Amino acid sequence: MPATFDSPLSAAPDPVDADDEGGGASIDDQRQQLLSVIHAMVGQPVPPPQTARLDEAAFLAQMLSMVRQVQPLALHSQKLEAIGQLAAGIAHEINTPIQFISDNVAFLKQAFMLLDPRADGSSTVNERQLRYAREQIPLAFEQTIEGLQRVILIVSAMKRLSHASNGQRDSVDMIDIINTTSVVSRNEWKYVADMQIDVTPQMPPVPCIRDDIYSVLLNIIINAAHAIASQVEAGRYEKGLIQIRARALADCVRITIVDNGCGIADTARGRVFEPFYSTKAVGKGTGQGLAIAHSIVVQKHRGRLWFDSAPGEGTSFHIELPLQATSE
């Protein structure tokens, strides 16, 4: 059965009464722990409750208000972190075509010097040199144009990804969102997986916050690449597969991201969308990505986010975004 969650905080423990004799943490201690979690989310101190002894309902209401206030900071921080993680890969992606553009321009310069007697004072070119130049010069131009187009594609994708929506909804071309995210994340998956994109032509525009949806897709694609990498390292196969499918339904657009990676263990299925929960090794993940993705899709866009997974076989994440804008 697919795992679905109404709230990333749904697994929070029940409060422990301060007068319990079981040695559990007091309510005040739990409140302080919750403040510490919020502090960790935003990277700055959060003021304590204004009243020393609030009842539980009032305290939770105040905490919820604080979370809502700091959530935009957490979302922005997560987006910057994702872009930062991709920066080295994007630099590598740009450097590769720039290198063969540079090599081709150097070759074209040498060919010009050889073929133009006014350039080097030479008046003769032998047949072998002329034949070689005729064969290689068109190829050098083609490769240079291809490299420039590749650089333009990467830079354009990065500009679209980093464009700030300022929390404003817009009618978004979901095909462009998917293609842009696949280009920007390419260095994360190209060594361990192939990618297949299958979208419905002429898909209707989706009212959404553009950069938030970029963040959701980017996080899930990178997670898929990491899940496949673990299988490649274990020798299960040389290269995996990430599939992105998008379909327009009656009242929403459904995006499905499928990988044949390591899958999600049964013990982790109920915690995937919890803040700060991660199955990755220390230093490999913050545990915020999927929790924030859930918040973006479910709470901000009134959509759905769920997954199917089989340990050792792979995972499918499903995202549904309404075609009619709804208030938060």
C-alpha positions in Angstrom: 0.0 0.0 0.0 1.3 3.5 -0.7 2.4 5.5 2.3 0.5 8.8 2.7 0.9 11.5 5.3 -1.3 14.4 6.3 1.4 16.2 8.3 5.1 15.8 8.7 4.6 16.3 12.5 2.0 13.6 12.8 4.4 11.3 14.5 5.2 13.6 17.4 5.2 11.9 20.8 2.4 12.3 23.3 3.1 14.9 26.0 4.3 13.6 29.4 2.8 15.1 32.5 5.3 16.9 34.8 4.0 15.0 37.8 4.6 11.5 36.3 6.7 9.3 38.4 8.2 7.4 35.5 11.2 9.7 35.2 10.1 11.0 31.8 10.8 14.5 30.6 8.6 17.2 32.1 6.3 19.3 29.9 8.7 22.3 30.4 11.6 20.1 29.2 9.6 19.0 26.1 8.7 22.6 25.4 12.4 23.5 25.5 13.2 20.6 23.2 10.6 21.8 20.7 12.0 25.3 20.8 15.5 23.7 20.1 14.1 21.9 17.0 12.6 25.2 15.7 15.9 26.9 16.4 17.7 24.2 14.4 15.3 24.7 11.5 16.1 28.4 11.1 19.6 28.6 12.5 18.7 31.4 15.0 17.3 31.5 18.5 13.5 31.5 19.0 12.0 33.4 21.9 10.4 31.3 24.6 6.6 31.3 25.2 5.5 34.6 26.7 3.6 32.9 29.5 5.6 30.6 31.8 2.8 28.0 32.3 0.6 27.7 29.2 -1.8 24.9 28.9 -1.0 22.4 26.2 -3.5 23.7 23.6 -2.2 27.3 24.0 1.4 26.2 23.9 0.9 24.1 20.8 -1.0 27.0 19.1 1.9 29.3 19.9 4.5 26.9 18.6 2.5 26.4 15.4 2.4 30.1 14.9 6.2 30.2 15.4 6.7 27.4 12.9 4.6 29.2 10.3 6.6 32.4 10.8 10.0 30.6 10.4 8.9 28.2 7.6 9.7 30.6 4.8 13.3 30.9 6.2 13.6 27.1 6.3 12.3 26.8 2.7 14.7 29.4 1.5 17.6 27.8 3.4 16.8 24.4 1.9 16.7 25.9 -1.6 20.1 27.6 -1.1 21.5 24.4 0.3 20.3 22.4 -2.7 21.8 24.9 -5.1 25.0 24.9 -3.2 25.3 21.2 -3.4 24.8 21.4 -7.2 27.3 24.2 -7.7 30.4 22.0 -8.2 28.5 19.7 -10.5 27.1 22.6 -12.6 30.7 24.1 -12.9 31.9 20.7 -14.1 29.0 20.5 -16.6 29.9 23.9 -18.0 33.6 23.3 -18.0 33.4 20.2 -20.3 31.9 22.0 -23.3 34.0 25.1 -22.6 37.1 22.9 -22.9 36.3 21.5 -26.4 35.1 24.9 -27.5 38.5 26.3 -26.6 40.3 23.4 -28.4 38.2 23.8 -31.5 38.8 27.6 -31.6 42.5 27.0 -31.3 42.4 24.5 -34.2 40.4 26.9 -36.4 43.0 29.6 -35.8 45.8 27.2 -36.8 43.8 26.1 -39.9 43.3 29.8 -40.9 47.0 30.5 -40.5 47.8 27.5 -42.6 45.3 28.2 -45.4 45.7 32.0 -45.6 49.0 32.9 -47.2 48.7 36.4 -46.0 48.7 35.2 -42.4 52.0 33.4 -42.2 53.7 34.3 -45.5 53.3 30.8 -46.9 52.0 30.4 -50.5 51.7 26.7 -50.7 49.5 24.1 -49.0 50.0 20.5 -49.8 47.0 18.3 -50.8 47.1 16.3 -47.6 46.8 19.4 -45.5 44.1 20.8 -47.6 42.1 17.6 -47.5 42.5 17.3 -43.7 41.4 20.9 -43.2 38.3 20.4 -45.4 37.3 17.4 -43.3 38.0 18.8 -39.9 37.0 22.5 -40.1 33.2 21.8 -40.5 33.4 19.3 -37.6 35.1 21.9 -35.4 32.4 24.4 -36.2 29.6 21.8 -35.4 31.2 20.9 -32.1 31.7 24.5 -31.1 28.1 25.3 -31.8 27.0 22.2 -29.9 29.2 23.2 -26.9 27.8 26.8 -26.9 24.3 25.5 -27.0 25.0 23.2 -24.1 26.4 26.1 -22.0 23.4 28.2 -22.9 21.1 25.4 -21.9 22.8 25.0 -18.5 23.0 28.7 -17.7 19.4 29.2 -18.8 18.2 26.3 -16.6 20.2 27.7 -13.6 18.7 31.1 -14.1 15.2 29.7 -14.1 15.9 27.5 -11.0 17.3 30.4 -9.0 14.6 32.9 -10.0 12.7 34.0 -6.9 8.9 33.7 -7.0 8.6 35.8 -3.9 5.8 33.4 -2.7 3.6 34.4 -5.7 1.7 31.8 -7.7 2.0 31.7 -11.4 0.7 29.6 -14.3 3.6 27.3 -14.8 4.6 25.0 -17.7 5.3 21.8 -15.8 7.2 20.3 -18.8 9.6 23.2 -18.5 9.9 22.7 -14.8 10.8 19.0 -15.3 13.3 19.6 -18.1 15.0 22.4 -16.2 15.4 20.3 -13.1 16.8 17.4 -15.0 19.4 19.6 -16.6 20.5 21.3 -13.4 20.7 18.0 -11.5 22.4 16.1 -14.4 25.8 15.9 -12.7 24.1 14.2 -9.7 22.7 11.3 -11.7 24.6 10.9 -15.0 27.3 8.7 -13.6 25.0 6.3 -11.9 21.7 6.4 -13.9 20.1 7.1 -17.2 17.0 9.4 -17.2 13.8 9.0 -19.1 11.2 11.8 -19.3 7.7 10.9 -20.4 5.2 13.8 -20.3 1.8 14.5 -21.8 2.2 16.9 -24.7 0.4 20.3 -24.3 0.0 19.8 -20.6 -2.2 22.5 -19.0 -0.5 25.2 -17.0 -0.4 24.6 -13.2 -1.0 27.4 -10.7 1.9 27.1 -8.3 4.9 28.7 -6.7 7.6 28.0 -9.3 10.8 27.8 -7.3 9.0 25.8 -4.6 8.1 23.1 -7.1 11.7 23.2 -8.5 12.9 22.4 -4.9 10.5 19.5 -4.5 11.5 17.8 -7.8 15.2 18.5 -7.3 15.2 16.9 -3.8 13.4 13.8 -5.0 15.6 13.4 -8.1 18.8 13.8 -6.0 17.5 11.3 -3.5 16.8 8.8 -6.3 20.3 9.3 -7.6 21.8 8.6 -4.2 19.6 5.5 -3.8 20.8 4.1 -7.2 24.4 5.0 -6.3 24.2 2.7 -3.3 23.2 -0.2 -5.6 25.9 0.6 -8.2 28.5 0.6 -5.4 27.2 -2.7 -4.2 27.7 -4.1 -7.7 24.0 -4.9 -8.4 24.2 -3.2 -11.8 26.5 -0.7 -13.7 23.8 1.9 -14.2 20.3 2.5 -12.9 17.3 4.3 -14.3 15.3 7.3 -13.2 12.0 7.8 -14.9 9.9 11.0 -14.7 6.3 10.8 -15.9 3.8 13.6 -15.9 0.1 13.2 -16.7 -2.8 15.7 -16.8 -5.8 14.3 -14.9 -9.3 15.7 -14.5 -8.5 18.2 -11.7 -4.7 17.9 -11.2 -1.3 17.1 -12.8 0.4 14.0 -11.5 4.2 13.7 -11.6 5.8 10.4 -10.8 9.5 10.0 -10.2 10.6 6.3 -10.3 14.0 4.9 -9.4 15.4 1.3 -9.2 17.5 2.1 -6.2 17.7 0.6 -2.8 14.1 1.4 -1.8 12.9 2.5 1.6 13.0 0.1 4.5 9.7 -0.8 6.2 11.0 0.6 9.5 11.5 4.0 7.8 8.3 4.3 5.8 6.3 6.0 8.5 9.1 8.6 9.2 10.1 9.7 5.7 8.4 13.0 5.9 9.4 13.8 9.5 11.6 16.9 9.9 15.3 16.0 10.5 14.8 12.3 9.9 17.3 10.8 7.4 18.4 7.4 6.4 21.6 8.7 4.9 24.9 8.6 6.7 25.9 11.5 8.9 27.0 14.5 6.7 25.1 13.1 3.7 21.7 14.7 4.5 19.9 17.0 6.8 16.6 15.2 6.9 14.7 18.4 5.9 14.3 17.8 2.2 11.3 15.5 2.1 9.7 17.2 5.1 9.8 20.5 3.3 8.7 18.9 0.0 5.7 17.5 1.9 4.9 20.9 3.3 5.2 22.6 -0.1 2.9 20.1 -1.9 0.3 19.4 0.8 0.1 22.5 2.9 1.1 25.3 0.4 -0.5 23.9 -2.7 -3.2 21.7 -1.3 -1.9 18.8 -3.3 -0.8 15.2 -2.5 2.6 13.6 -2.0 3.0 9.9 -1.4 5.3 7.0 -2.3 5.4 3.3 -3.1 8.6 1.4 -2.3 10.0 -2.1 -2.2 13.3 -2.5 -0.3 16.0 -3.5 -2.7 13.9 -2.8 -5.8 13.2 0.9 -5.9 10.8 3.8 -5.0 8.1 5.8 -6.8 7.2 9.2 -5.5 3.9 10.6 -6.7 3.1 14.4 -6.7 -0.4 15.7 -7.5 -0.8 19.5 -7.9 -4.3 20.9 -8.4 -5.2 22.7 -11.7 -7.3 25.2 -9.8 -5.4 27.5 -7.3 -6.5 27.1 -3.7 -5.8 29.3 -0.7 -3.3 28.1 1.9 
